[in-house]
Amino acid sequence: MKKLLVAAAALAFAVNVNAQESAGGYGTIGGVATTTVAAGVVGVAVAAAIISNNRGSSVTPPPPPPASCNAGDGAPVNGVCTGVQVTGTGTMTATATYTYAAQ
């Protein structure tokens, strides 16, 4: 958008410069009309503005750390960790499977 505005402003100046007329053969520099010189200067200024805007650097954020699960649980699958809890007293044991979001 910024480049488009610069180009539009330069085009507006170039149109205004080219609309001027010189009377009686005056307004030349070395046989070149001053309007042509002015239009060339505007064109160079537009080109310089576009080049300087195009060479800007962008800052990319660092990638997020890899997802991880608690110690002893399996690796995350689609962002979900799975763990197993075994509890028991005497001869009775119970197994519980649980899931949670990876950190």
N, C-alpha and C positions, 0 to 999 in steps of 0.2 A: 504494500500500500504506500509505503514511504517513497519508493522509487517511482511509482505512478504519479504521485503528487509533484515530485521534482521534475519529471518529464513534462507534465501538464503546465507547470509554471514556466519552464523554459520554452515550451511551445508558444505560450501566450506572449512572452517577451520577444520571441523570434517573429511572430506575426506583427507585433507592433513596430518592430525595427524595420521589417520589410515594407511596411505601409508608408514609410516616409519617402518623400521625393525630394530630389535636389533640383533647383532651378538654375538655368543658365549654364549648365556644365560644371558647376561647383560641386564639391562634396566627393572628390575622388582622392585617393592616395595611390600615387604611382599608376594611375590609369584604372584602378579598381574602385568601384563605388563604395562609399563608406557604409552603405546598408549591407553590402556583401561582407565587408570586414566585420561588422557588428554581428551579423548572423553567424559567421564562422566562430567568433569569440563565444557566442552563446552556445553553439554546438559543442565546442571544446569544454565549456563549463559543465554542460549536461553530461557529457561522456565522463568527465572527471568525477562528478557526483555519483554517477551510477557505479563506476569502478570502486570508489571509496566505500560506498554502501555495500557492495558485493563482497568485499574482503573482510567483513566483520567476523569476529570469532564467536562461536557459540559455546556455552558451557553446558556439558551434559552431566547430569547427576550420576554418581557412582551406582553401580548395580546393587540391588538389595542382597543382603547376605542369604546364603542358601538356607532353605527350611531345615529345621532339625527337630528331633524328638528327644524325650527324656532318656537318660541312660538306662539301658536294659530293654528298651522298646525297639521295635523294628524301624526301618527307614520310612520316611513319609511317602505315602502313595496318594497322588493328587491332592496334596496338602493336608492329608489326614494321617495321624499316627495311631497305631493300634498296640495295645498292651494287654498282658494277661496277668491276673492276680490269682494266686493259689493260696488258699487258707485252709487250715485244718487243725483239729484237736483229736488226739488219739487215733482212732481208725477212720474217722470221717474227714473228708477233704471236700472243698468246694472250689470250683474254678470260675472266675469272672473275667470276661473280656470287655475292655473299655476302649473307646476311641476319643480323640481330642484333636483339635486343630494344631498343625505344626507351628512352631514358633520361629 
